[in-house]
Amino acid sequence: MVETAKRHLVKLSPGGRLRLILLTVVVGWLGGPTLQAGTHYDLYLLAGQSNMDGRGKAADLQPGQRKPSATAIIFYRNPPAASDGWQPLAPGYSIAPGYKGTLPSATFGPELGFAEALAAAQKDRPLALIKGSKGGTSLAKDWKPGTKGKPATQGPCYRNFVETVSLACKELERRGDTYTLCGLLWHQGESDAQSSAETYQAEVTELIARLREDLATPDLPVVIGEVYDNGKRDTVRTAEKAAAKAVPHVGFASAEGLQTWDKGTHFDAASQLTLGRRFAEAMVELRKK
């Protein structure tokens, strides 16, 4: 019954949506781990295209890695799909091309390895992850930040992401929770492989600056994840490394040694976990500084 209601969430009135959210919370209390209301979270944002959205296969994880987290929650939005509010972190907040089912799906991204590594490095600090990602999207067009206050100049993914962050934070506040915005993870670039290194570096630098402005966090730590080296993405990889060195409070998560399950684009399950851990290591170092 709940899954049927979730599929029709977009058709509900505001009052109906609130009732469904409350029902979902009750089901969560009965069926899985949750954190008490009034929790303070370290909040991290995750944005990008398919390797951030995640194409790692949940079936390749160990049983323990597939269980919902008792210390981390996630808010996922990839319009028109969404997680129906905050949920315990688990595999499945990812929409592969052609997927028509409900969430959670059969795939995952770097959020699992990231949360695992952060939990080990920073014990007793609950995590909240806001993930807004979409496969096959470009920085030049879809994530273009445009002009502040002029949505028509902005790419749809940029607009959706800023809206997603706002919706997620408002729901945390409605629940009685508090949070500290701690950082942003960015993994994207496969769709911009034809760009010059100079162009992509300028675009990702602009994106970081605008997100920091729109989120009112001028020193927001950002970690850029490296795209897989298939021999055709050298300009993007060069730009990602250069931006991480040139822009203040920006780190880099290498893809060296990682593997893909397809012909050189999408990280397999083990590599997604490793990438997430590398994101966490880079973020911890940034925050120390």
Secondary structure, DSSP 4 states (H G I P E B T S, - for coil): -HHHHHHTGGGS-HHHHHHHHHHHHHHHHHHS----TT-EEEEEEEEESHHHH--EEGGGS-GGGGSPPSSEEEEEEETTEE-SS-EE--S-----TT--SPSS-SEE-THHHHHHHHHHHSTT--EEEEEEE-TT--TTTTT---BTTBGGGS-HHHHHHHHHHHHHHHHHHHHT-EEEEEEEEEE--GGGTTS-HHHHHHHHHHHHHHHHHHTT-TT--EEEEPPP--SS-HHHHHHHHHHHHHSTTEEEE--TT--BSSSSSSB-HHHHHHHHHHHHHHHHHHHH-
